[in-house]
Amino acid sequence: MTRQAIFCLLALFLVKPAHCESLKDALRHKYKNHILALRAPFTPGYDQKFNSAGQLLNAVPTSAWLLYGGIYVEKLNLSSDTLRVQGPLAAFTDQQIDGQHVLVRFSKSQPIEIHLDRPLKSLDDAEAVMGRVFFLGPDAAEHAKPEFRRADDNIPDDQIYDYHQEGITSPKPTYTPEPDFSEEARREKFQGEVTLSIVVDKAGNVARIRMEKVSGHGLDEHAMQAIKAWRFIPGTRNGEPAAVREPISVAFNLY
């Protein structure tokens, strides 16, 4: 083998890893310490693996409720065949410390893996693949809000009506047990209000629970768990039962 051929092989060997490192640095700079909203349900405690088309590669446990939301990117790694993003399901509160919004974690950190069918060549290439697993568009912040959905919820989005629309009446509560105070909040003597929105289906069952304003200290999770059991007389649209979305506030006070 000539000296020129050896030089070309060495150049090819060195350029590929260097390009990969450069792209990895660009992805870390853009997404690390940010929240990425998943398109698929989040399954705490289980690794989630996708292919380049955004399809799940591994089975996830069945559950009566599915959890959606965004992960806070603590780590991001890229190789020729895998893009790996790791972090907990999380959301930011309105509270700020030193000019930074306070982050509330709702799970332990876990990886989300995208198995690539070919090496990524550019940031645009990487974001095209990521966009099949995460919401990256202008509505990403809405999708990042933690939300429970009943697994059997098949209500089309265009058949969910807001309570303030013309011809819509709100659901009427018939059973609304109060959530328990979290041990963390009780220990720290923290009082607060959790703001959510719920979708009540035509049968009067809660189909979706979305966290609109995060309180922290375990109160958000307690509120969402309690609301799963709430029952209503369904709302109506022009006199007929309909799926209706409305806001809910749950106050936690120490007496």
N, C-alpha and C positions, 0 to 999 in steps of 0.2 A: 504494500500500500504506500502511495506517495505521501510526502509531507503535506501537500495541499489537501489530499483526501482526509488525512488524519485531522487537520485543522478544521475542516468543514464538519466532521462528525462531532468534534469537541464543541464547536460553536452551536450546533443543534442541541446538544445535550445541555449546554449551559443556558441557552436562551429560553427554553420552555419553562424551567423552574423559575427563572427570573421574571418572566411574564406572569406566571401564576402568583408569585409573591406580590407583584405590583397590583394585580387585580384584587387579590385578597386584602391588601392595604386599603384600596379604594372602597371596597365593600365595608370594611371595618370602620373607616372614617365616616361613611354615610349612615350606617345602621347601628353600630355599637352604641349602647346606652340609650337606644330608642325602643319604642314599642312597635312590633310588627303584628298585625291582625291576621289570624289564621282563617283560611276559607273553610277548612274542615273543623269538626268538633275537636276540642282539646281534651286529651285523656290523661289526667294526672297519674304519674307512676308508670306510664307505659311509653317506651320510645316510639316515635312516629316517623315512619319512613315513606317517602314518596318517590315516584319516578319523575322524569323530566316533564311529563305531561300533567303533573299535579295529582296523579292517582296514588292512593294509599297502597303500599306494598305489603303491609303486615296487618293481621286482624286486630281489631280493637275490642275490648270487652263490651258486652251489651249492657244497656242501662235504661231505666225509665225516663231519664232526663239526659240531654246532651248539653255540654258546656262549650260555649263559644267565647272568643275574646282574643287578646293579644299577648304575646310574650315579650318580656323585657330582655333585650339582647345583651347578655353578659359576655358571651364568647361567639366568635364567628371564625370558621376555618374552611379552607378551600383546598382541594386536591384535584387531580385530573379527572377523578370519577365521582367525587362527593362534595356537596356544599352542606356544611353542618352549622346550624344556628342553635345556640343553647341559652336557656333562661327560664324563669318562672312565668306563669300566668300572672299578670300584674296590671295595675292602673295607677294613674297619678291623681292625687287629691288636689283640691284648690289651695290647701295650705302650702306656704312656702317657707323654707329655711335657707337663709343666705342667698335669696333670690332664686332658689331651685324648688320646683314643686316636689312634695313628698311622695315617694313611691310606696305603694302598698302591694305586697306579694300575696298571691292567693294559692300558691303551690310551691313545691320544691323545684329547683332548677332541673330541667331535663332537655335532652337534645331533640331537635327536629332535623332530619336528614333528607336531603334531596339527592338521589342517585342519578348521576348524569349519564346520558347516552353518548356524550362526546365532551371533550374538554371545552370550557368556556373561553371565548376569545376576547371579549370586551365587557365593559360595564353594562352596555345595552343588552348584550347577550345574556349576562347573568340576571339582569332585572326581568328579562322576558321569561326566564325559567322561574325565578322567584315569584313573579306575578301570577303564576298558576297555583302556587301554594299559599301566598300571602296577598292581602289587599294592599296595593301600592298606589292606588289612585286618590283623587281628591276626597273621596268618601271613606278613606281608610280609618280616620279617627272615630267615626260612628261604629264601624265594625270592631274596633278595638275595645269597646265597652263590654265588660263581662256580661254574658247573657245565658240564662238557662232556657232551653226549649224542650218541651216534651218530645220524646222520641217518636211518638205517633202523630206529631203535629205536621199536617200536610196542607195548612191554610196558605193559599197563594197570597203573596204580599199585596197584590192589587185588590184583594178582598178583605183586607184589614182596614177598618175605618177609624179615624181619630174622633175622639169623643166630642170635639167642638165643631165637627162638620155639620152642615145643614142636613136635617132629616135623621140625625143620629142621636140616640139616647144612650146614656152611660149604663153600664152594668150596675146592679144593686147588690151590695154585699149581704150574704146570709150567714156566712161562717168565716170569721177572721181572727183566729187565735193569735195572741200576741207572741212575738219572738222572745226567746230567753236573752237575758243580758250576757254578753260574753265575759269569761273570767278575766281576760286581759283588760277589758274596759272597766270592770268592777274593781280590779286591783289598782288600776291607775286613776280611778274615780273620774273616768272620762264619760261625758254625756254628749250626745250628738244626734243628728237626724240623717237618715239614709233616704236618698231620693232615687226612685226607680220609676220605670214605666212597665206596665203589664199589658198583655193581650189576653182578653177573656173570650173564649170561643162561643159558638152558638149554643152549646150545652151548659154554659155557665162555669166551665172549668178554666183554670189558668193554663194557658198554652205557652206563654213566653214571659220571662222576667228579665228585664235589662237594667243594669246599674247605670244610672245617669250621673250621680254625684257620689263620689267615694268618701266614706267617713273614716274607715280604718278601725284598728283595734278589735277586729273580729266582728264588728256590728253588721257590716255589709253581708257577710256570709250567713249570719243568724237571721237577718231579715229575709233574705232570699229563700232560705230553707223553710221558714214559717209560711211564706206566701204560696209555696207550692201546694199547700193544703187548703188554701182559701177557696170558698165557693160563692157563686153569684147567681142572681137572676140575670140572664144574658141581656146585653144591650140590643138595641134594634136599629134597623135602617128602614125608614118608611114603614114602620110598624112590624117588620119581620125580623126574627132573631138574626144577629150578625156578629162577626168577630170585631171587637172594639178595643182599641188601644187607649189607655189613659194613664196619667201620672199618679204615683202613690208616694206618700211620705210616711216614713216610720220613725217616730221619735223614741229615743232611749234616754230616760231620765232616772237619776238616782234620787230616791226619797228617803 
